[in-house]
């Protein structure tokens, strides 16, 4: 985790220097803009979509939910393991989260979505976490399309991940991605939204810039009147993003190499069951079932990644677990599964002592020793 942030160096400095020498920090118009170029480069990676840079992924979800025009009280199907910002956006939109279960490999299954779709369902959010894609996303997309329910994808932790050869984030109406310092591609903060629906994307774009669209080098009124905001990203952020995109193949290779090395080290020392990645995943963590009595935190204890730990969501989550056996089993699974980071650069998802595991500083070995002490 933090791979992109870890690789910040000469390429980012060169790109940022170009922006500073031009003395043009505001988002520029036309092909000279770093923002415009970064969006085009992401669109090339995600065929059939349009991309818009934003101050954060959370802003992207907030705009998407706002533009769905759902009446207050409608339900949004979403896993209870994800991140606080998703549930916050749902609540701020006047909507109600209804939790989806995960299986033993932390996958969302299409039949679980089908069983929970009702006439009150306003949207379905699938969260692709820790560089791993949900393998039944195509079936879930088909199910949502048949029911007329918008499918939204959270790829905040899964930039560049593919499922059966197709990018996670291209199956539904819209997706959002984070670029903060805990992500595979990092600009410190920031994010973007994707959509393959031209009309919907135009509305998102208009909302982000005072109800205007960029056409032929100028702001022009959007086809429909939109009460816009000022959510533009500056050229420095986009320049750093372009540097990260230029060496994304290196980031991908490093993530996979670190994950393989750490997985191998754990298999050699312990008999943990590892949750293996799928083809197309970019797993920057190793997930394992911790043995009973191990003094090491589980995913259920991972702060605001778990709905049960959010004060204003705890009661709703407890009620869901009490009334839905699959949600209760999900809680048990999250209480068994633990994570150790592959390439973390800070203590956020590191071993208990807060040691990173980069191979060059001996962190891999220290990780194994620390886990052994926790047994």
N, C-alpha and C positions, 0 to 999 in steps of 0.2 A: 504494500500500500504506500502511497506517496511516491510511486516510481517516477512519474513525470516531474514532480517537485524535486526529487533527488537528482535529476539529470539537468537541472537548470544550470546553464553555463555560457560558453562563448556564443553559441547560436542565438540564444535569447538576447544576450547583450548586443549582438550585431543588429538584430531586428529592432530592438527598442531604440538603439542609437539612430537608425534610419528615421524613425518617427520623430525623435527629438530634433534631429538636424533639419527636418522639414518644418518644425515648429507648428505642427498640425496635429494636436492631440484629440480634437473633436472628431467624431465619426464623419469621415469625408464622403463625398458623393462620387459614385462611379467606380471604375475599375482600379483607380489608384488607392482606394481605401483598403487598409488592412482588414477592417471588419468585413467588407464586401468579399474580399479574397478568401478570408477564413471561412465564411459561410459557404462560398462556392466549393471549397475544398472538402468541407464536411458533406455537402450535397453529393459530391462525386463518390464519397465513401458509402453513402446511403441513397442509392439510386431511387428515383421517383419521388423524393421528398424535397421540400423547401426548408431552409434553416434560418433561424433568426437568433443572433446573439443577445443575451440578456444579462442583467446583473447577477442572477442566480437561477438555479433550477427551480427553486421554490416559486419565483416570480412566474416562470413558465407554467407550472401547474395552476397557480392562482388565476392566470389569464385564461387558461383552457377551461377551467371549471366555470368561470364567470361567463364565458361565451357559450357554454352549453345551455344557458338560460333555463336551468332546472328549477322547479318550484321548491321552496323550502320544505324540508322534511323528507325529500327523496333519499333513497339509500345509494351508497356507493360501495360495491364489493371490493375489498382490499385486504391483504394479509395483515395479521396483527404483529408480524415481524417486518420491520422496514425502517422508517425514520419519522421523527416527530413532525417534520415539516409537511409531510403528506396529510397526516391526520389533522394538523392545524388548518391547512387550506380547505379541507372538507368541512370542518367546523365553521370556519369564517364564511364559507359560501352558504351556510344555513342547511347543509346536508348532513346525513347520518352515516357513519361508517358501519358496514356490516362485514364481519371478519370471515376471511377465507382460510381453510385449513391447509397445512403443508404436510407432505408425506415424510417418511423417514429420511429421504434424501433432500428435504427442504424444497421439493418441487410442488407447484400448483397443478392439479390435474383438472382436465376439462369436465369430468363428471362432477367434481366438487363445485365447479362454477355453475353447471347446469342445475344442480340440486338447490342452489341458493338464489337463482334468478327468479324474480317475482315481478308483478306489475308495478311495484314500488322502486325497482332498480333503475337508477338514472344513469349509471356508468359502472364500468368494471376497470379497476386499476391493477395491472400486473407489475410487480416490482422484481426486476432482474438484479439480484444483489451479489456483491463480492465477485464480480466478473463472471457470473454464471447465468446462463440463459435458461428459461423455462421451456422444456422440450415439447410441451403440448400447446405452445402459444398459437400455432396455426389452427389447431382444432378449436381453441378458445376463441380465436378471431372469427372463425366460421360460425360458431355458436352465437356470438354476440351479434354478428351481421344478420343472422336469421331472426333474431329476436328484436332487432332494431335498437340495440343498446350500444352506445359508444364504448369502444375499447381504448384505453389509454395505457401507455407503457412508461414506467419509470426506469430509465437506463442511467440514473445518476452514478451508479457504481459499475456500469457495464459498457462503457464506450468501446466500440469495436468488436463486441461479442457477436457471434453468429449462431443461429440455430438451424441445423440442416441446410447450411449454405446461405441463409437469409439473415440479414442483420436484425438483431433484437432492436425494437424501436420503429420498425417499418410495417408492423402488422395491423395497427389500429388507426384511429383518427389522428392521434397526436402522441408525441413522446417528449420527454424533457431529460436533460443531462446536466450534471454538475461538473464544474471545472475547478473546484476548490482544492486545497492542498492535500486532501486525503484521497484524491482520485488518480486514475491511471494517466490522464492528461490533465495537467495542472497549470492554471494561470494565477494561482493564489486564491482567487474567488472568481465568480462568474458562472455562466451556464448558457444553455441554448434550448430552443424548442424546435421540434421537427413536425412536419405534417405533410401528408401526400394529398390532402384535400385543398385545392387551390383557393376556393372561396373561404374556407375556414382559416387558412393561413393568412389570407389578406386581412381578415378581421383581427387576428392576433397581432399582425404587423401594425395595423392602424392603432390598436390600443396601446402599443408600446411607444408611439411617438405622436401624441396629441391629435389622434384621429387622422393622421396623414400617411400616405404611401409615398415611396420614392419612385418616381418615374422620370426617365430621361434627364437625370441629374438635378431634379427639383422635387421639393415636397408638393404633393398634390392631394386634394381631398379624397378620402376613401369613397368607394362606390356607395357604401352605406354610412350613415352618420355614426361615428363611434366616439364616445367620451374618452379621449386618450389620456395617457400619462407620459412621463418622461423617464423611460427605462432603457435609454441607449447605453451602449458599451463604448468606452473610448478606444482609441487606436493603439495605445500601449498594451492593453489587455489582449487585443486581437493579434498584435505582433508576437507576443509570447506564445499565444495559442498556435500561430502558424509555425513557429519554431518547433513546438512539440509535435504537431502533425507531420512535419517534414521527417522526423525520425521516429515515427510511431512504430515502424517495423522493428527498430531497436528496442523500444519499450516493450513491445509484444514478446520479443525473444527473451528479454531479461526477465519478465514476469514468469514466463513458462519455465525458464531455466531455474529460477529460484524456487518456484513451487515444486518442481521435480526433485531438486536437491533436498529440500526440507522434507518432502514426503518420504523419500528414500531413507533419510536419517531417522525419521520416526518409525518406519517399518523395521529398521534394523535393531532398534532399541526396545520398542514397545509392541504390544499386541492390540493397539487401538484399532477400531474399525474406522477407516478413513472414508469420507464421502468424496468419491472420485469425481473429477470434472468430466464434462462431455466434450466431444469434438466441437471446436469453435469457441469454447470458453477461454477466458483470460483470468484464471483464478489467482488472485494475489493473496489469498489466505489458504491455509490447510484446515479443513474442518474434520474433527474427529469426535468419536463418542468417548467421553472420559469415563474411566472406571469409577464405581461407587467409592465414595470417600476421598476422591482426589481433591486436594485443596487448590483448585484452579477454577476460575469463573466460567459459567456456561453462557450460552447466548441469551438465556432467559434473564441473566443478570447484567446484560450489556446496556444499561441505562435506557435512554430514550429510543433505542432501536426496538424496544418491546412495548407494545401498547399497554400492557399491564403495569408498567412502571411510570406511565404518564398520569399525574394526579387526576386530571379531568376526564381521562379515558378508563381508569382502573375499574370503576363500577360496571361500565358497559362491557368491558372485556370479561370480567368475572361472570356476569350474567350470560354472556355468549358461551363461555366454557361450561357453565352449569347446564345450559339447555341444548348444547350441541356436542355429542361425544367426539366428533372429529376435531373440534376446536380444543377440547380437553386433551386429546391425544397429541395434538400439536404442541400444547404447553409442556407435556411430558417430554416430547422429543427435544424441544428447545432447552429443557432443563438438563438433558444428557449431552447435547452437542456443545463442544468448545471450539475455539478458533485460535490459531497462531498465525501471525502475519508473515507473508513472504515478501520481504523488501520494505518493511515499515521503516520510517525515518524518525518516528517519535514514539512516545510510550502509549499512545492512544489505543492501539491494538497490538501492543508488544507483549512480551512475557512479563510475569509479575514484577520482576526487578526493573522493568522499563528499558530493557536492552534491545536494541534493534538486531536484526538477524542477517544483515548484509554479509555475504561470504567473505568480503575482503577485510572485515574487521574482526573475524572470528566469531561473529554473532550466532552463526548456525550452531556451532558447538555449544555455546552458552545457552542457547534455547533448549537443546536436548537436556543439558544438565539441570536447568531450572525446572523443566517438566518432571524430570526424575525426582527432584526434591519434593515436588507437590504430591507425589503418590503416597 
